Amino acid sequence: MRRWAKLYDYCQSCGTEELRHAGKGLCVTCYSYVDGRRRRSHITRRIGTRLANPITQEELGQRYQSGQSLTDIARHYNCTRQYILKLMQHYGIDRRTIQQATILALNQGKLAYTSEVYSPGSTIIKQRRTVDESFFKTWTPAMAWVLGLIYTDGCLVKPTRTSKFMVTVGQKEEELLEKVLLLLKSNAKLTFKPKRGITGALYTISINNEEIYADLQCLGLTPAKSLTLQFPDMPPDCVRHFIRGCWDGDGSVYFQKRDLRPMASYVSGARLFIERLVGHLVNLGLPDRTIYKSVRSKHPVYYFKYSGGQCTKLYHVLYDDVDATMYLSRKYDAFKRIAEEWKFDSTRVRAHVIVGKRLRSREIRAANAALTAELKNYRHNQS
């Protein structure tokens, strides 16, 4: 049976379950009564008596324009907020919009609430979320890398009544999102959703900013972009940084279990996007690749691979002279390890082992075979 509220089975004041929950364990009626008393708690004069000094239009307008709220002004004049509102309407003083009022309250540290779940009894003051609104207006290596990551793991959320310009980025690697926030100069909250069922754990950041939203739209991003993604036009010196961002999102690098041969692969749901990506990699000196199609899921996905010393070439293309703030350390370390042991032969497009890679592979297979034989003998003796 569904509870009356998330933490309560009935109103903590009157005990009703008929009226809906408004907040802090109170129904709509009780919450309105408590809120009304709170708004009048500053008044010391007797209700119904006149103010000692009348409030002039000039003085009221000056205080409001200086950043004081209706409640601040009401406390100064020892009257109710509703009375100040009526005076503003009478004098024809324009009020701030809800967005302007919210931003002003956030800057003044006025928006706070008492936590009832994570830190019961503690007061949490909301902060205004900031971001560098000019970040996506000029092509730079950092901008290209972040854009590549958003192209793969980001999303422009369709406008809703409460959120019109939200951009979200979800990743299982916390490090990536921390670096994105650092480059964007943003204090957006990094949230974590633990693994649940077949859904893996996920870190997420959300940026609600009209400028950022509009700039990303101009750069080719759209809501529900997975199957219609287009490779954006950009300066040639930014291409490898953009591809590195994409690879940090949807690419992988690993060693095959069979023979420990290094592999690097990239997957995308948009065929035109992955075809242009391969074309740019060819222009950067990598060999051409065959793009394969997989139809295991509802929508087909496309992928290509590099192997052996080709991964070394890809490492140099993606990471040479790149600052550590613009890549995922785990994939960088894997590529670097490959580059230290494999080299790229551009004449035959074939990899050659530098130091004993195949020898170690044979040793590992021999050790596994010996362990398997030992287990068989042990089971035979037990029987």
N, C-alpha and C positions, 0 to 999 in steps of 0.2 A: 504493500500500500504506500502511495506517495505521501511524504511528510508535508506538513503545512508550510514549512520553510526548511532550508538546508540544514540548519542547526536547531530548529525549534519545532515542537508539535502543536503549540498554541501561543497566543499573545501573552507575553510575560507581564502585562499590566492588567488586562481585563479577562484574560483566559479564553477569548473567543477563537473559534476556528472558522467562522463563517466569512469574516472579512479577510481580504488578502494581506499578506505580509508586506510592510512598507520599508522596514529597516530596523536593525538593532533589536530584533525580537518583538517588535511592536506592530499592531495592525494599523491600518490607514488612519482610523480615528484617533487612536492613542498617540501615534507618531505626530499627527498634526497638532494635537494638544500640547505635547512636550515641546515641539518645535516652536509653537507660538509663545510659550512661556520663556523659552530660551531667547527668542528675539526681543522680548520685552524686559528681560532681566536687568538691563542697564538703566532703566528708567527709575529715577528717584522721586520725581514730583508726582503728585496725586493725579490719577487718570481723570481727564475732563477739564483740568485747569489749563489756562493759556500759557504759552511760552513767555518767559521773562522778556526776551527780545525777539521781534519778528525776523524771519529769514528773508533777506532781499534776494532778488533775481541775480544781481551781480555777484554777491557773496556765494550763493549756492552754485552758480556756474563755475566760479573760480575754483572752488573746492573739488567739484566733480572733474574738471579738466586737469587738475593736479594729480589725479590718480586715485582719489579716495572713492570708495564704494558707497552705495546707498546706506549700508549698515554703519560704515565709518562715520558718515555725516550725521546719521540719526543718533549715534552715541555722543557725538560732540554737542548736539543741540538738545539732548535729553528727551528725544521723542521717538516715535516708531518709524520703521523703515517705510511703511505704507504711506505715512504722512509726507515724507520726503519725496516719494514717487509721485504723489498727487501734486505737490508743488512744482516738480519738474514738468509735469504734463501741463500745468496751469501756465507756467512761464514759457513753455515751448522749447525747453532745453533738450537737444538730441541726446539720446542714450547710446551707449556702446553696444555693439553687437555681442551675441553670446560668445563668439570666438574671441573677440577683443577682450571681453571681460574675463574669460577663462585664462588667456595668456597673461593678463595683468595679475590675476590672483596667483597663478603659478610663480611668476617672477617675485611676488611679495611673500611667497611661502604660506599662503592662507589656506590652500587646499590640503586638508589632513583628515585622517580617519583612524579609528581605533580598530586594530586587528582583532578578529575573533577566531581566526583559524591557525595561522602559523606562529604568531607571537601574541597570544591573548593578553589584552590589557595595554599593549604598547601602542604608542601613537606614531603613525606613519605619515610623513609629509610628502605629498606628491611633488615631483620635479618636472620642469618643462623639458621635453625632449628636444635636443638640438642636433643639427646636421649642417655640413658645409653645402649650401644650396648651389654653389658654383662648381662643384666637383665634376659633374658630367657635362659641363659646357665646353670644356677644352680637352683635346686628346693629349694624354700623358701616359707613360708606361703603367703607373698606378691605376689611372682611370680605366685603361684597357683591361687590366687584370681583373679589377672588381666587376667590370661589365661582363667579362667572360664568365665569371662565377655566377652572376645574376642571370645570365642567359641560360645557364644549365640548372641551377638550383633556386633561382628566384622566381617571383610571381607578382604580377600586377593584379591586386585584388579588385574584383568588380565593385564599383561604387555601391554603397549601401546607405541607409538613412543616417547611420552613426559614423561611418568611415567612407570618405570619398576618394582619398588619394593615398591608399596604403600600399606599400611595397614590402613583401616578406621574403626572407631568405632562410631556407631550412637546410641543415647539414648535420651529419653525424660527427663531424670533426669540429670540436669547440674552438680549436686554434684558428681555423679559417675565419669564423665569424668575428673573433676578437680582432684579427688583423683588418677585416673589413671595417669594423667600427672605428679602429684607430685611423685608417686612411680617410674615412668619411668625417672624422672629427665629431662623432656622434656619441651621445650618452644613452642611446636606445637600450632598452632592457634585453638581456640575453636570457631566454627562457629554456627550460629543459623538460622534455616529455619522456619519461622512462619507457622501456620496452613493454608492449602490451600485446599478447597474442602473437600473431605473425608480423605485427608492425614493430619495427626496430626503434631504438631510442633515437631522439632527434633534438638538436639544438635549433632555436629559431630566434630571429630578430625581426622586428616590424618597424618600419619607418613611415610615419604618416605625414607627408609633406607634398604640397601641390607642385612646387618647383621640381623636385626630384622625380615625381611621377610623370610630369610633362616632358622632362628631358629624356627619360627612359623611353617614353612613347616615340619621341622624335628619333631615337636611336634604333627603333625597330621592334621594341618589346610590346606585346599585347597580352591581355588576359587569355588564359587557355592557349598558350603558345606552343606546346610540346610538338604538335604535328605540323605547324605552319612556320616554324622558325626560319628566318632568313639571315644569312651571314652579312653583317653590316659593313658598309664602306668605311675605311679608315686610312690614316697615313701608313705607308709601308713599314715604318719603324715601330709601329704599335701592334702589328699583326701577331708577332710571336708572343707578346705579353697577353693579348686577348686569348690566343690558343692555350696558353699556360693556365689561364683562369678557367677555360672550358675543361681542360684536362684535370685540373684539381677537382672539378665538379663531377664530370661523367667519364673521365678517363681512368685507367688503371695501369699499374706496373707490377709485375710479379715474376716468380720463377716457376717453370713447369715442374710438377712433382716427378714426372717420368724421367727427365734427364737434366733437371736444373737449368734448362735453357731459359734465358731472360725473355720476357714478353711484355709488350706495351700495347694496350688496345683502347679503342674509343667507341662509344655507343651513343646513338641519337635516334630519336623518333622521326626526325625531319630529313628526308633524303637530300633535298637541295642544299641544306645547310652542311651536311657531312661531305657532300661532293665538293663544295667550295672550300671546306676546311682542308681536305686532302690536296686540292689544287694549290692552296697557299703553302702547305708543307713541301710540296714539290718545288715551288719557287724558292723555298728556303734551303734547298739542297738535299732533301730526303727523297728516296725512291718512290715512284708511284705505287699506289696500293689498290687492290681489288676490294670493292665495298660489297659485303655480304648482307643478305636479308634474312632475318629470323621472323617466323610467324608463330612462335609459341604462345604469344599473348594475343589479346583482342586486336590490338593495332600492331602492325609490323614495325620492327626496329632494325636499324642498319648499323653495321660495325666494320671496322678494319683493324689490322694488327701490324705491328713491327716485331721483329724477333732478333735475338743475338746482338751483333754489333750495330744493327740499325737503331736499337734503343740508345746506344752510345751517341750516335749522331743526333737523335732527338733530344738527348740530355743537353748537349751543347747548344742546340738551337733554342731550347726553352729556358735554360738557366744561366748561360754565360753572362757575367757582369750584372746579375740581378740581385737586388737587395733582399735580405731575409724576410722583410715585411710583406713581400709579394709572392709567396709560394707556400704550399703545404709542406712542412718539414718531413713528414713521413714519406711522401712520394719523392721529394728531392733526395733523401738519403738512399732510397732504393735505386733511383737513376744513377746516383753518384757511385754506388757500389758496382753497378753494371759497368759504368765507364772506366772504373779502375781495373777491370778484368777482361773486358772485351774491346776490340777495336773494329772500326768500320772500313771495309774495302770498297771504295767507290767504283773501282773498275769492274768488279764482278758482283757487286751488291750482295756480298756474302760475309758472314762473320767468321773471325778466327779467334781461337782461344789464346790468351796471352800467358797465363800462368796456371797450368795444371787443373783447369776446371773439369775436364773430362775424367782425369785421374781421380779427383775427389768424388765425382759421380759414381765411378766404378767401385770405389771403396765403400760408399754408402750403400750401394746395392748389395755388395758382398756382405756387409754387416747385417743388413736386413735379412738376407737369405740365411745367414748363420743363426740369427735370432729365431727365425721361423722353424728351422730344423730343431733347435733346442726345445722350443715349445712343443713340437710334435713328439719328441722323445719323452718329455716330461708327462704329457697326457697319456702316452703308451704305458709308461711305468706306473702311473696312477691307476690305470685300468687293470 
